[in-house]
Amino acid sequence: MFNGPFNCGLFQKAVDKGVVKVDVRNIRDYTHDKHHTTDDAPYGGGAGMVMKPEPIFEAVETIKAELAQKEITDVPVILMTPQGQLLTQAIAQEFTQYNNMIIICGQYEGVDERVREHLVTHEISIGDYVLSGGELAAMVVVNTIVRLLPGFLGSPESLISESHTDGLLEYPQYTRPPEFRNWAVPEVLLSGNHAQIAKWRKNQSIIRTTQRRPDMIERES
């Protein structure tokens, strides 16, 4: 599942340039029974299956031991779960302080609670909905963090004014032609007056955020 998103476009270029390295581990490689069992029925009954603690602990501890040999010890362990803290641009920015991180992809009805209590340092959700597995959510988290790293984007200025960076949605964007089907680009953007353009963009960001995401305005006030 990870091969496509991590092997194309800007992400592939970032990998080629050494901006980021992604090491995907199969949890089944850390089991010791002939069926490579990673899940079991929940105690107390109920629908679905729960991920067993043993292979998760062994996987994470193996990776931590490998990193420790390189004198790397400050490694957050992130669990992707709908019960986690909602991912925001600010949280992604916080994670850029780490040179290494481990992400666990939740599955089925979730993971054994002992994983949460004794192994995980952060629980993250990408939205108030449930996916069939944590892989897609993990890809979102990785992309959100990595695109903030120096060298990922062609122009670092792209990060300055985009949505959520300063608590507002981004202003409307236009490109050539200046008129399309009688719909014209706002004159101020053609004026060359950078002060007026900056003012227009700020006002548009406020208007757009107020209309589409009033919760963001309330959060900032």
GUNUKOL-698654 format. One line per field, with one value per atom (N, C-alpha, C, O): atom name; x, y, z. Coordinates in Angstrom, 1 decimal. Layout:
// GUNUKOL-698654
name <- CA  ... $
x <- X  ... $
y <- Y  ... $
z <- Z  ... $
***
This chain:
// GUNUKOL-698654
name <- N  CA  C  O  N  CA  C  O  N  CA  C  O  N  CA  C  O  N  CA  C  O  N  CA  C  O  N  CA  C  O  N  CA  C  O  N  CA  C  O  N  CA  C  O  N  CA  C  O  N  CA  C  O  N  CA  C  O  N  CA  C  O  N  CA  C  O  N  CA  C  O  N  CA  C  O  N  CA  C  O  N  CA  C  O  N  CA  C  O  N  CA  C  O  N  CA  C  O  N  CA  C  O  N  CA  C  O  N  CA  C  O  N  CA  C  O  N  CA  C  O  N  CA  C  O  N  CA  C  O  N  CA  C  O  N  CA  C  O  N  CA  C  O  N  CA  C  O  N  CA  C  O  N  CA  C  O  N  CA  C  O  N  CA  C  O  N  CA  C  O  N  CA  C  O  N  CA  C  O  N  CA  C  O  N  CA  C  O  N  CA  C  O  N  CA  C  O  N  CA  C  O  N  CA  C  O  N  CA  C  O  N  CA  C  O  N  CA  C  O  N  CA  C  O  N  CA  C  O  N  CA  C  O  N  CA  C  O  N  CA  C  O  N  CA  C  O  N  CA  C  O  N  CA  C  O  N  CA  C  O  N  CA  C  O  N  CA  C  O  N  CA  C  O  N  CA  C  O  N  CA  C  O  N  CA  C  O  N  CA  C  O  N  CA  C  O  N  CA  C  O  N  CA  C  O  N  CA  C  O  N  CA  C  O  N  CA  C  O  N  CA  C  O  N  CA  C  O  N  CA  C  O  N  CA  C  O  N  CA  C  O  N  CA  C  O  N  CA  C  O  N  CA  C  O  N  CA  C  O  N  CA  C  O  N  CA  C  O  N  CA  C  O  N  CA  C  O  N  CA  C  O  N  CA  C  O  N  CA  C  O  N  CA  C  O  N  CA  C  O  N  CA  C  O  N  CA  C  O  N  CA  C  O  N  CA  C  O  N  CA  C  O  N  CA  C  O  N  CA  C  O  N  CA  C  O  N  CA  C  O  N  CA  C  O  N  CA  C  O  N  CA  C  O  N  CA  C  O  N  CA  C  O  N  CA  C  O  N  CA  C  O  N  CA  C  O  N  CA  C  O  N  CA  C  O  N  CA  C  O  N  CA  C  O  N  CA  C  O  N  CA  C  O  N  CA  C  O  N  CA  C  O  N  CA  C  O  N  CA  C  O  N  CA  C  O  N  CA  C  O  N  CA  C  O  N  CA  C  O  N  CA  C  O  N  CA  C  O  N  CA  C  O  N  CA  C  O  N  CA  C  O  N  CA  C  O  N  CA  C  O  N  CA  C  O  N  CA  C  O  N  CA  C  O  N  CA  C  O  N  CA  C  O  N  CA  C  O  N  CA  C  O  N  CA  C  O  N  CA  C  O  N  CA  C  O  N  CA  C  O  N  CA  C  O  N  CA  C  O  N  CA  C  O  N  CA  C  O  N  CA  C  O  N  CA  C  O  N  CA  C  O  N  CA  C  O  N  CA  C  O  N  CA  C  O  N  CA  C  O  N  CA  C  O  N  CA  C  O  N  CA  C  O  N  CA  C  O  N  CA  C  O  N  CA  C  O  N  CA  C  O  N  CA  C  O  N  CA  C  O  N  CA  C  O  N  CA  C  O  N  CA  C  O  N  CA  C  O  N  CA  C  O  N  CA  C  O  N  CA  C  O  N  CA  C  O  N  CA  C  O  N  CA  C  O  N  CA  C  O  N  CA  C  O  N  CA  C  O  N  CA  C  O  N  CA  C  O  N  CA  C  O  N  CA  C  O  N  CA  C  O  N  CA  C  O  N  CA  C  O  N  CA  C  O  N  CA  C  O  N  CA  C  O  N  CA  C  O  N  CA  C  O  N  CA  C  O  N  CA  C  O  N  CA  C  O  N  CA  C  O  N  CA  C  O  N  CA  C  O  N  CA  C  O  N  CA  C  O  N  CA  C  O  N  CA  C  O  N  CA  C  O  N  CA  C  O  N  CA  C  O  N  CA  C  O  N  CA  C  O  N  CA  C  O  N  CA  C  O  N  CA  C  O  N  CA  C  O  N  CA  C  O  N  CA  C  O  N  CA  C  O  N  CA  C  O  N  CA  C  O  N  CA  C  O  N  CA  C  O  N  CA  C  O  N  CA  C  O  N  CA  C  O  N  CA  C  O  N  CA  C  O  N  CA  C  O  N  CA  C  O  N  CA  C  O  N  CA  C  O  N  CA  C  O  N  CA  C  O  N  CA  C  O $
x <- 0.8  0.0  0.9  0.4  2.0  2.9  3.7  4.2  3.8  4.7  4.3  5.1  3.0  2.5  2.8  3.6  2.2  2.4  3.8  4.2  4.6  6.0  7.0  8.2  6.5  7.4  7.0  7.2  6.5  6.1  6.2  6.1  6.2  6.1  7.2  8.3  6.7  7.6  8.2  9.4  7.4  7.9  9.1  10.1  9.0  10.1  11.3  12.4  11.1  12.3  12.9  14.1  12.1  12.6  13.4  14.5  12.9  13.7  15.0  16.0  15.0  16.2  17.2  18.4  16.7  17.7  18.1  18.9  17.5  17.9  17.2  17.6  16.1  15.4  14.7  14.5  14.2  13.5  13.8  14.1  13.7  13.8  12.7  12.4  12.0  10.8  11.2  11.6  11.0  11.3  10.0  9.5  9.4  8.1  8.4  9.1  7.8  8.0  6.6  5.6  6.7  5.5  5.4  6.2  4.3  4.1  4.1  4.5  3.8  3.8  5.2  5.4  6.2  7.6  8.0  9.1  7.2  7.6  6.7  6.5  6.1  5.3  6.2  7.2  5.8  6.6  5.7  6.2  4.5  3.7  3.6  3.9  3.3  3.3  2.3  2.5  1.3  0.3  0.6  -0.2  1.6  2.0  0.8  0.4  0.3  -1.0  -0.7  0.2  -1.4  -1.2  -2.4  -2.4  -3.5  -4.8  -5.5  -5.2  -6.4  -7.1  -8.4  -8.6  -9.3  -10.7  -10.5  -9.6  -11.4  -11.3  -11.8  -12.8  -11.1  -11.6  -12.9  -13.1  -13.8  -15.1  -16.2  -17.3  -15.7  -16.6  -16.8  -16.2  -17.5  -17.7  -17.3  -16.6  -17.7  -17.4  -16.0  -15.3  -15.4  -14.1  -13.0  -13.1  -11.8  -10.5  -9.7  -9.9  -8.7  -7.9  -6.4  -6.1  -5.6  -4.2  -3.5  -3.6  -2.7  -2.0  -0.9  -0.3  -0.5  0.6  1.9  2.8  2.1  3.5  4.2  5.3  3.6  4.3  4.6  5.5  3.6  3.8  5.0  5.8  5.0  6.1  7.4  8.4  7.5  8.7  9.2  10.4  8.2  8.6  9.2  10.2  8.5  8.9  10.3  11.2  10.4  11.6  12.8  13.9  12.5  13.6  14.1  15.3  13.2  13.5  14.3  15.3  13.8  14.5  15.9  16.8  16.1  17.4  18.3  19.5  17.8  18.6  19.0  20.2  18.1  18.4  19.4  20.2  19.2  20.1  21.6  22.5  21.8  23.1  23.8  25.0  22.9  23.4  23.3  23.4  23.1  23.0  21.8  21.8  20.7  19.4  18.4  18.1  18.0  17.1  15.8  14.8  15.8  14.6  13.6  13.7  12.8  12.0  10.6  10.2  9.7  8.3  7.7  8.0  6.7  6.0  4.5  3.8  4.1  2.8  1.8  2.1  0.7  -0.4  -1.5  -2.0  -1.8  -2.9  -4.2  -4.3  -5.1  -6.3  -7.4  -7.0  -8.6  -9.7  -9.9  -10.6  -9.3  -9.5  -8.4  -8.3  -7.4  -6.3  -6.6  -7.7  -5.6  -5.6  -5.7  -5.0  -6.6  -6.8  -5.6  -5.1  -5.1  -3.9  -4.2  -5.2  -3.3  -3.4  -2.0  -1.0  -2.0  -0.7  0.3  1.5  -0.2  0.6  1.3  2.4  0.5  1.0  2.1  3.1  1.8  2.8  4.1  5.2  4.0  5.2  5.9  7.2  5.2  5.9  6.7  7.8  6.1  6.8  8.1  8.9  8.2  9.4  10.7  11.8  10.5  11.7  12.4  13.5  11.7  12.2  12.9  12.3  14.1  14.8  14.3  14.4  13.7  13.2  11.8  11.6  10.9  9.7  9.2  9.5  8.4  7.8  6.3  5.8  5.7  4.2  3.6  4.0  2.7  2.0  0.6  -0.1  0.3  -1.0  -2.0  -1.8  -3.0  -4.0  -4.8  -4.9  -5.4  -6.2  -7.4  -7.5  -8.4  -9.6  -10.3  -10.6  -10.5  -11.1  -10.2  -10.5  -8.9  -7.9  -6.7  -6.6  -6.0  -4.8  -5.1  -5.8  -4.4  -4.4  -4.1  -3.1  -4.8  -4.7  -3.3  -2.9  -2.6  -1.3  -0.3  0.8  -0.6  0.2  0.1  1.1  -1.1  -1.4  -0.7  -0.1  -0.8  -0.4  1.1  1.6  1.8  3.2  4.2  5.4  3.7  4.6  4.4  5.4  3.2  2.9  3.2  2.9  3.7  3.9  2.9  2.5  2.3  1.3  0.3  0.5  -1.0  -2.1  -2.7  -3.0  -2.7  -3.1  -4.3  -4.3  -5.2  -6.3  -6.3  -5.9  -6.7  -6.7  -8.2  -8.4  -9.1  -10.5  -11.5  -11.2  -12.6  -13.7  -14.5  -15.6  -13.7  -14.3  -13.4  -12.3  -13.8  -13.1  -12.7  -13.5  -11.4  -10.9  -10.8  -10.9  -10.6  -10.4  -9.1  -8.9  -8.2  -6.9  -6.1  -6.5  -5.0  -4.2  -3.2  -2.6  -3.1  -2.1  -2.3  -1.4  -3.5  -3.8  -3.6  -3.1  -4.0  -3.8  -2.3  -1.9  -1.6  -0.1  0.5  1.4  0.1  0.6  0.3  1.1  -0.9  -1.3  -0.4  0.1  -0.1  0.7  2.1  2.7  2.7  4.1  4.2  5.1  3.2  3.3  3.1  3.8  2.2  2.0  3.3  3.6  4.0  5.2  6.4  7.1  6.6  7.7  7.7  8.8  6.5  6.5  6.9  7.2  7.0  7.5  9.0  9.5  9.7  11.1  11.8  11.4  12.9  13.7  14.1  14.6  13.9  14.3  13.2  13.4  12.0  10.9  10.2  10.1  9.8  9.2  10.2  11.3  9.9  10.8  11.0  12.1  9.9  10.0  9.5  8.4  10.4  10.0  8.9  8.1  8.8  7.8  6.4  5.4  6.2  4.9  4.3  3.1  5.1  4.6  4.0  3.2  4.4  4.2  2.7  2.1  2.1  0.7  -0.4  -1.5  0.0  -1.0  -2.0  -1.8  -3.1  -4.2  -3.6  -2.8  -4.1  -3.9  -2.5  -2.3  -1.6  -0.3  -0.4  0.2  -1.3  -1.4  -2.8  -3.3  -3.5  -4.8  -6.0  -7.1  -5.6  -6.6  -6.6  -5.5  -7.6  -7.6  -6.9  -6.9  -6.3  -5.6  -6.5  -7.6  -6.0  -6.7  -6.9  -6.2  -7.8  -8.1  -6.8  -6.1  -6.6  -5.4  -5.9  -6.9  -5.2  -5.5  -4.2  -3.1  -4.4  -3.2  -3.8  -4.9  -2.9  -3.3  -4.3  -4.3  -5.2  -5.4  -6.0  -6.7  -5.9  -6.5  -8.0  -8.7  -8.5  -10.0  -10.3  -9.8  -11.3  -11.7  -13.2  -13.8  -13.8  -15.3  -16.0  -17.0  -15.4  -15.9  -15.7  -16.2  -14.9  -14.6  -13.2  -12.2  -13.1  -11.8  -11.1  -11.7  -9.8  -8.9  -9.1  -9.1  -9.2  -9.3  -8.2  -7.0  -8.6  -7.6  -6.4  -5.3  -6.7  -5.6  -4.4  -3.2  -4.7  -3.6  -2.8  -1.7  -3.4  -2.7  -2.0  -1.3  -2.1  -1.7  -0.2  0.4  0.4  1.9  2.1  3.3  1.1  1.2  1.2  0.2  2.4  2.6  1.9  1.4  1.9  1.3  -0.2  -0.8  -0.8  -2.2  -2.6  -3.6  -1.7  -2.0  -2.0  -2.8  -1.0  -0.9  -2.1  -2.6  -2.6  -3.8  -5.0  -5.8  -5.1  -6.3  -6.3  -7.3  -5.1  -5.0  -5.3  -6.0  -4.9  -5.2  -6.7  -7.3  -7.3  -8.8  -9.5  -10.5  -9.1  -9.7  -9.6  -10.5  -8.4  -8.2  -9.2  -9.8  -9.4  -10.3  -11.7  -12.5  -12.1  -13.5  -13.7  -14.8  -12.8  -13.0  -13.1  -13.9  -12.2  -12.2  -13.5  -14.1  -14.0  -15.2  -16.4  -17.3  -16.4  -17.5  -17.5  -18.5  -16.3  -16.2  -15.8  -16.2  -15.0  -14.5  -14.6  -13.6  -15.8  -15.9  -15.3  -15.0  -15.3  -14.7  -13.2  -12.7  -12.5  -11.1  -11.0  -10.1  -11.9  -11.9  -12.2  -11.5  -13.1  -13.5  -12.3  -12.1  -11.5  -10.4  -9.3  -8.6  -9.1  -8.1  -8.4  -7.6  -9.7  -10.2  -10.2  -10.5 $
y <- -1.2  0.0  1.3  2.3  1.2  2.4  2.7  3.8  1.7  1.9  3.0  3.8  3.2  4.2  5.6  6.4  6.0  7.4  7.7  8.9  6.8  7.1  6.9  7.0  6.6  6.4  7.2  6.7  8.4  9.2  10.7  11.0  11.5  13.0  13.6  13.1  14.6  15.3  14.4  14.5  13.4  12.5  11.7  11.5  11.1  10.4  11.2  10.8  12.5  13.4  13.6  13.7  13.7  14.0  12.7  12.9  11.5  10.3  10.3  10.0  10.6  10.6  11.6  11.3  12.7  13.8  13.5  14.2  12.5  12.2  13.1  13.1  13.7  14.6  13.7  14.0  12.5  11.6  10.1  9.9  9.3  7.8  7.1  7.4  6.3  5.6  4.1  3.5  3.5  2.1  1.4  1.6  0.6  0.0  -1.4  -2.2  -1.7  -3.0  -3.8  -3.2  -5.1  -5.9  -6.5  -7.3  -6.3  -6.7  -8.2  -8.8  -8.9  -10.4  -10.9  -12.1  -10.1  -10.6  -10.7  -11.2  -10.2  -10.3  -11.2  -11.1  -12.2  -13.3  -14.6  -14.7  -15.5  -16.8  -18.0  -19.1  -17.9  -19.1  -19.4  -18.4  -20.5  -20.9  -20.1  -20.0  -19.5  -18.8  -17.3  -16.5  -16.9  -15.4  -14.6  -13.6  -15.1  -14.5  -13.1  -13.0  -12.1  -10.8  -10.3  -9.2  -11.0  -10.6  -11.7  -12.9  -11.4  -12.5  -11.9  -10.6  -12.7  -12.3  -11.5  -11.8  -10.5  -9.7  -10.4  -11.1  -10.2  -10.7  -10.0  -8.8  -10.8  -10.2  -10.3  -10.0  -10.8  -11.0  -9.7  -8.6  -9.8  -8.7  -9.0  -9.9  -8.1  -8.3  -7.9  -7.1  -8.5  -8.1  -8.7  -9.5  -8.3  -8.8  -7.7  -6.5  -8.0  -7.0  -7.4  -8.6  -6.4  -6.7  -7.1  -6.4  -8.2  -8.7  -7.8  -7.2  -7.8  -7.0  -7.5  -6.7  -8.8  -9.3  -8.9  -8.4  -9.0  -8.6  -7.1  -6.7  -6.3  -4.9  -4.5  -3.7  -5.0  -4.7  -5.1  -4.4  -6.3  -6.8  -6.0  -5.7  -5.6  -4.7  -3.4  -3.0  -2.7  -1.4  -1.5  -0.7  -2.5  -2.7  -3.1  -2.7  -3.8  -4.2  -2.9  -2.7  -2.1  -0.9  0.1  0.7  0.2  1.1  0.6  1.4  -0.7  -1.3  -1.0  -0.7  -1.0  -0.7  0.8  1.1  1.6  3.1  3.4  4.3  2.6  2.8  2.6  3.2  1.6  1.4  2.6  2.7  3.4  4.7  5.9  7.0  5.5  6.5  7.4  8.6  6.8  7.6  7.0  5.8  7.9  7.4  8.2  7.6  9.4  10.2  9.9  10.6  8.8  8.4  8.3  7.4  9.2  9.0  7.8  7.4  7.2  6.0  6.5  6.7  6.6  7.1  6.0  5.2  6.0  5.0  5.7  6.7  5.2  5.8  5.1  3.9  6.0  5.5  6.6  7.7  6.2  7.2  7.8  8.8  7.3  7.8  8.8  9.4  9.0  9.9  11.4  11.8  12.2  13.6  14.0  13.4  14.9  15.2  15.9  16.9  15.4  16.0  17.4  17.6  18.3  19.7  20.1  19.3  21.2  21.7  22.0  21.8  22.5  22.7  21.5  21.5  20.4  19.1  18.6  18.1  18.7  18.3  19.0  18.5  20.3  21.2  20.7  20.7  20.4  19.9  18.6  18.4  17.7  16.4  16.6  15.7  17.8  18.0  18.1  18.0  18.3  18.4  17.0  17.0  15.9  14.6  14.2  14.3  13.6  13.0  11.6  11.2  11.0  9.6  9.5  10.1  8.7  8.4  7.0  6.6  6.4  5.1  5.3  5.8  4.8  4.9  3.5  2.7  3.2  2.0  2.1  3.0  1.3  1.4  0.4  -0.8  1.0  0.3  -0.5  -0.2  -1.6  -2.5  -3.0  -2.9  -3.5  -4.2  -3.4  -2.2  -4.0  -3.2  -2.4  -1.7  -2.4  -1.6  -2.5  -3.7  -2.0  -2.7  -3.0  -2.4  -4.1  -4.4  -3.1  -2.4  -2.9  -1.6  -1.5  -0.4  -2.6  -2.5  -1.9  -1.3  -1.9  -1.2  0.3  1.1  0.8  2.2  2.6  3.7  1.8  2.2  2.2  3.0  1.2  1.0  1.2  1.0  1.5  1.5  2.8  3.4  3.3  4.4  5.8  5.9  6.7  8.1  9.1  10.0  8.9  9.8  8.9  7.9  9.4  8.8  9.9  10.9  9.6  10.6  10.0  8.9  10.9  10.6  11.7  12.8  11.3  12.3  12.8  13.6  12.4  12.9  12.1  11.0  12.6  12.0  11.0  11.1  9.9  8.8  7.6  7.8  6.5  5.3  4.7  4.6  4.4  3.7  2.2  1.8  1.5  0.0  -0.4  -1.5  0.6  0.3  1.6  2.6  1.6  2.8  3.2  4.2  2.3  2.6  4.0  4.8  4.2  5.4  6.6  7.7  6.5  7.6  7.8  9.0  6.8  6.9  7.7  8.5  7.4  8.1  9.5  10.4  9.9  11.3  12.0  13.1  11.3  11.9  12.1  13.2  11.1  11.2  12.3  13.1  12.4  13.4  14.8  15.8  15.0  16.3  16.8  18.0  15.9  16.2  16.5  17.5  15.6  15.6  16.8  17.4  17.3  18.4  19.7  20.7  19.7  20.8  20.9  21.9  19.8  19.7  20.5  20.5  21.1  21.9  20.9  19.8  21.4  20.6  19.8  19.2  19.7  19.0  19.7  19.2  21.0  21.8  22.6  23.0  22.8  23.6  25.0  25.6  25.6  27.0  26.9  26.6  27.2  27.2  28.3  28.1  29.3  30.3  29.7  30.3  28.6  27.9  27.6  27.5  27.4  27.0  28.2  28.0  29.4  30.6  30.9  31.2  30.9  31.5  30.4  30.7  29.1  28.1  27.9  28.4  27.2  27.1  26.4  25.5  26.9  26.4  26.8  26.7  27.4  27.7  28.9  28.8  29.9  31.0  31.0  32.1  29.9  29.8  30.3  30.4  30.5  30.9  30.0  29.3  30.0  29.3  30.2  31.4  29.6  30.3  31.2  30.8  32.3  33.2  32.6  31.6  33.1  32.5  32.7  33.7  31.7  31.8  31.9  31.3  32.6  32.7  32.6  32.9  32.2  32.2  32.6  32.8  32.6  33.0  32.0  30.8  32.4  33.8  34.8  34.3  36.1  37.0  37.1  37.5  36.5  36.4  35.1  34.7  34.4  33.1  33.0  33.1  32.8  32.8  34.0  33.8  35.1  36.4  36.5  37.4  35.6  35.6  36.2  35.6  37.4  38.0  37.8  37.6  37.9  37.9  39.2  40.2  39.3  40.5  41.5  41.1  42.7  43.7  43.9  44.2  43.8  44.1  43.2  43.5  41.9  40.9  41.2  40.7  42.1  42.5  43.8  44.3  44.4  45.8  45.9  47.0  44.9  45.0  45.7  45.8  46.1  46.8  45.7  45.2  45.3  44.2  44.5  43.5  45.7  46.0  45.8  45.3  46.3  46.1  44.7  44.2  43.9  42.5  41.8  40.9  42.1  41.4  41.7  40.9  43.0  43.4  42.6  42.1  42.5  41.8  40.4  39.8  39.8  38.3  38.1  37.1  38.9  38.8  38.9  38.1  39.9  40.1  38.9  38.4  38.4  37.2  36.0  35.2  35.8  34.7  34.8  33.8  36.0  36.2  35.9  35.2  36.4  36.2  34.7  34.2  34.1  32.7  31.8  30.9  32.1  31.3  31.5  30.6  32.7  33.1  32.3  31.8  32.3  31.6  30.1  29.5  29.6  28.1  27.4  26.3  28.0  27.4  28.4  28.8  28.8  29.8  29.2  30.0  27.9  27.3  27.7  27.8  27.9  28.4  29.8  30.1  30.6  32.0  32.0  32.8  31.3  31.2  30.7  31.1  29.7  29.1  30.2  30.1  31.1  32.0  33.2  33.9  33.5  34.7  34.5  35.4 $
z <- 0.0  0.0  0.0  -0.5  0.6  0.7  -0.6  -0.7  -1.4  -2.6  -3.5  -3.9  -3.8  -4.7  -4.2  -4.8  -3.0  -2.5  -2.2  -2.4  -1.8  -1.4  -2.5  -2.3  -3.7  -4.9  -6.1  -7.2  -5.9  -7.0  -6.6  -5.4  -7.6  -7.4  -6.5  -6.5  -5.8  -4.9  -3.8  -3.4  -3.3  -2.3  -2.8  -2.1  -4.0  -4.5  -4.7  -4.4  -5.1  -5.2  -3.9  -3.8  -2.9  -1.5  -1.0  -0.4  -1.4  -1.0  -1.8  -1.2  -3.1  -3.9  -3.4  -3.4  -2.8  -2.3  -0.9  -0.4  -0.3  1.1  2.1  3.3  1.7  2.7  3.7  4.8  3.2  4.1  3.7  2.5  4.6  4.4  5.1  6.2  4.3  4.8  4.9  3.9  6.1  6.3  6.7  7.8  5.8  6.0  6.6  5.9  7.7  8.3  8.3  8.6  8.0  8.0  9.4  9.9  10.1  11.5  11.6  12.6  10.5  10.5  10.6  11.0  10.3  10.4  11.8  12.1  12.7  14.2  14.9  16.1  14.2  14.9  14.8  14.1  15.7  15.8  15.6  16.0  15.1  14.9  13.4  12.6  13.0  11.6  10.7  9.5  11.3  10.6  10.6  10.1  11.3  11.5  12.0  11.4  13.1  13.6  14.3  15.2  13.9  14.5  15.2  15.8  15.2  15.8  16.5  16.2  17.4  18.1  18.6  18.5  19.0  19.5  20.8  21.6  21.0  22.2  23.4  23.4  24.5  25.8  26.1  25.9  26.6  27.0  25.9  26.0  24.7  23.6  22.8  23.1  21.7  20.8  19.4  19.1  18.5  17.1  16.8  17.5  15.7  15.2  16.0  16.9  15.6  16.1  16.7  16.3  17.5  18.2  17.9  17.9  17.5  17.3  18.6  19.6  18.5  19.6  20.0  19.2  21.3  21.8  21.4  21.1  21.4  21.2  20.0  20.1  18.8  17.6  17.5  16.9  18.0  18.0  18.9  18.5  20.1  21.0  20.4  20.4  19.8  19.3  18.1  18.0  17.3  16.1  16.5  16.1  17.5  17.9  18.7  18.4  19.5  20.3  19.4  19.7  18.3  17.4  16.7  16.5  16.2  15.5  16.5  16.1  17.7  18.7  19.0  19.1  19.0  19.2  18.1  18.3  16.9  15.7  15.7  15.4  16.1  16.2  17.4  17.2  18.4  19.6  19.2  19.8  18.3  17.9  17.1  17.1  16.6  16.0  17.0  16.6  18.3  19.4  19.2  19.5  18.6  18.4  19.5  19.4  20.4  21.5  21.6  22.1  21.1  21.2  20.0  19.0  20.1  19.0  19.5  20.2  19.0  19.3  18.7  17.5  19.3  18.8  18.6  19.6  17.4  17.1  16.7  15.8  17.3  17.0  16.2  16.7  15.0  14.2  14.7  14.6  15.3  15.8  15.8  16.0  15.5  15.5  16.9  17.0  17.9  19.3  19.6  20.7  18.6  18.9  18.7  18.4  19.0  18.9  17.4  16.6  17.0  15.6  15.1  15.6  14.0  13.3  12.8  12.2  13.1  12.6  12.1  12.2  11.4  10.8  12.0  11.8  13.1  14.2  14.8  15.1  14.9  15.3  14.4  14.8  13.1  12.1  12.2  12.1  12.5  12.7  13.9  13.9  14.9  16.2  15.9  16.4  15.1  14.8  13.9  13.9  13.3  12.4  13.3  12.8  14.6  15.5  15.6  16.1  15.3  15.5  14.2  13.1  14.3  13.1  12.8  11.6  13.7  13.5  14.3  15.3  13.7  14.4  13.9  12.8  14.8  14.5  14.5  15.4  13.4  13.3  13.2  12.4  14.1  14.2  13.5  13.8  12.5  11.8  12.5  12.5  13.2  13.8  12.8  11.6  13.3  12.4  13.2  14.4  12.4  13.0  14.1  13.8  15.2  16.3  17.1  18.1  16.7  17.4  17.9  17.5  18.8  19.3  20.8  21.5  21.3  22.7  23.5  23.2  24.5  25.3  25.9  26.2  26.1  26.7  25.8  26.2  24.5  23.5  23.8  23.8  24.0  24.2  25.6  25.6  26.6  27.9  28.1  28.8  27.4  27.7  26.6  26.8  25.4  24.2  23.5  23.0  23.3  22.4  23.2  24.4  22.5  23.1  22.5  23.2  21.3  20.8  20.1  19.4  20.2  19.4  18.5  19.0  17.2  16.2  15.4  15.0  15.1  14.2  13.1  13.3  11.9  10.8  10.5  9.6  11.4  11.2  12.0  12.5  12.1  12.9  12.1  11.8  11.7  10.9  11.0  11.6  10.5  10.7  9.4  8.5  9.2  8.0  8.3  9.4  7.2  7.3  7.9  8.4  8.0  8.6  8.7  8.1  9.4  9.7  8.7  8.8  7.6  6.6  5.9  5.7  5.4  4.7  5.6  5.2  6.9  7.8  8.1  8.2  8.1  8.4  7.2  7.4  6.0  4.8  4.8  4.5  5.3  5.4  6.4  6.2  7.6  8.6  8.1  8.3  7.4  6.9  5.9  6.0  5.0  4.0  4.6  4.2  5.5  6.2  6.9  6.8  7.5  8.2  7.2  7.3  6.3  5.4  4.5  4.2  4.1  3.2  3.9  3.2  5.2  6.0  6.1  6.5  5.7  5.9  4.8  3.7  5.1  4.1  3.0  3.2  1.8  0.6  0.0  -1.1  0.6  0.1  -1.1  -2.2  -0.8  -1.8  -2.6  -2.0  -3.8  -4.6  -4.1  -4.2  -3.5  -3.0  -1.5  -1.3  -0.6  0.8  1.1  2.1  0.2  0.4  0.3  0.8  -0.4  -0.5  0.8  0.9  1.8  3.1  3.9  4.9  3.6  4.4  4.4  5.5  3.2  3.1  2.9  2.6  2.9  2.6  3.8  4.9  3.5  4.5  5.8  5.7  6.9  8.3  8.8  10.0  8.0  8.5  9.6  10.6  9.3  10.2  10.8  11.3  10.8  11.4  10.5  10.9  9.2  8.2  7.0  6.8  6.2  5.0  3.9  4.1  2.9  1.9  1.1  0.8  0.6  -0.3  -1.6  -2.0  -2.5  -3.8  -4.7  -4.6  -5.6  -6.5  -7.9  -8.3  -8.7  -10.2  -11.0  -10.5  -12.2  -13.2  -14.5  -14.7  -15.5  -16.9  -17.4  -17.1  -18.3  -18.9  -17.9  -17.0  -18.1  -17.2  -17.3  -16.4  -18.4  -18.5  -19.2  -20.2  -18.6  -19.1  -19.0  -17.9  -20.2  -20.3  -19.6  -18.9  -19.8  -19.2  -17.7  -17.1  -17.1  -15.7  -15.6  -16.0  -15.0  -15.0  -13.6  -12.6  -13.7  -12.5  -11.8  -12.5  -10.5  -9.8  -10.2  -10.3  -10.5  -11.0  -10.1  -10.6  -8.8  -7.9  -8.1  -7.9  -8.5  -8.8  -10.0  -10.2  -10.9  -12.1  -12.0  -12.9  -10.8  -10.7  -10.5  -10.8  -9.9  -9.6  -8.3  -7.9  -7.6  -6.3  -5.2  -4.8  -4.7  -3.8  -2.5  -1.8  -2.0  -0.7  -0.8  0.1  -1.9  -2.1  -2.3  -1.8  -3.0  -3.2  -1.9  -1.6  -1.0  0.3  1.1  1.8  1.1  1.8  1.3  2.1  0.0  -0.6  -0.2  0.2  -0.3  0.1  1.5  1.9  2.4  3.8  4.1  4.8  3.5  3.6  3.1  3.7  1.9  1.3  2.2  2.3  2.8  3.7  4.9  5.3  5.5  6.6  6.2  6.9  5.0  4.5  4.2  4.6  3.6  3.2  4.5  4.5  5.5  6.7  7.5  8.0  7.5  8.2  7.6  8.3  6.3  5.6  5.6  5.8  5.5  5.3  6.6  6.8  7.5  8.7  9.9  10.4  10.2  11.3  12.6  13.5  12.8  14.0  14.1  15.2  13.0  13.0  13.6  14.3  13.2  13.7  15.1  15.9  15.6  17.0  17.8  19.0  17.3  17.9  18.2  19.2  17.2  17.3  18.1  18.7  18.3  19.0  20.5  21.3 $
***
